[in-house]
Amino acid sequence: MLGGGRHLSPDLVNIEWSYEKHGTTILCEQETNEKIEMAYSKDEPTVHVCLQGEVFVVDLMTKTGRGQHTGEHIILNRKWLGTTADQPAGYS
């Protein structure tokens, strides 16, 4: 559920975002996951998210991010959680 009592569409619930940092894959928290997926589904070019206390500017086309303060680089991954048969065309 999003803030204000709005519910996510079923497609958003079935998407999981994670990021790679220093060779370790970390799952995004639910609120961050929803924020990234909403921006991605609206074809927005970038989104700002806070990950482990650092604000990252995420390029949704390249699925990479750069920390605003540290300049640290991350790579994002988008995973469909449903079965392959349920996966809509174009999901990656």
N, C-alpha and C positions, 0 to 999 in steps of 0.2 A: 504494500500500500504506500502510496506517495503521501506527502504532507497534505493536510487539509481534508483527509478522509477519502481521497480519490484512490481508486484501485487501478493497478497495472493491468494492461491487456495481457492475455495469456502468452503472447509472443515474448513480451518483456520478461516474464517470470522464467521462461525457458532459456534465457541467455545468461552466461556467466563470463564476466571479464576478470582477467588476472594480468599481472605484470611481472616481468623479469627484471630483477635488480641484483647486481653482483652475482649472477649465475643462479639465483634462487627464484623460483616462481611463487608468487604471493597472490592469493585470491583477494579481490576487492571486497570491501564491506558492502552490505546490501544498499545503503544509501548512495555510495559511490558508483556501484554497479548500475543502479537505476539512472543516475545522472549521466553516465557515459552512454548507456544504451539509448536514452531519450535523445541525446544530441546526435548519436550515430543514426538513429532511425529517421531523424529530421534532416539528414544530410548536412549537418553543420560541419564546418571544416575543423574547428577546434573546440575544446572544452577545458575548463580549469577545474582541477580536482586536488583535494588534499590527501596525500598518501604519507603516512608515518610522519606527520607534522610538517611536511614540505608541500608547497603548492606547485603542482606540475601543470604545464601547458601541454595538452595532448593533441597531437595532429591525428585526426581520425582517418585520414586517407592513408598515411604511412603506418599508423598504429604505433607511434613512438611518442615519447614525452621528454620534456626537459624541465628540470627543477628551476624555479624562478630565482631562488636564493643561491643554491649550490651549483647549478648548471648540470647536475647529475642526469644521466640518460637512462630511460627505461624503455622497454619494448612491451607493448600490450598484446594480449591474445583474447580472442572472442570465441567462446565455445557454445554450441547449441546443446542443450541438455536433454532434448527429446530423442526419440529413436530416429535413425536415418530416414525411415519411411515417412516420419512426420515432419522432417526438416523442409521448410519452404525453399524454393529455388532462390539462389543468390545469397544464402546465409553462409558466412564463413567466420 
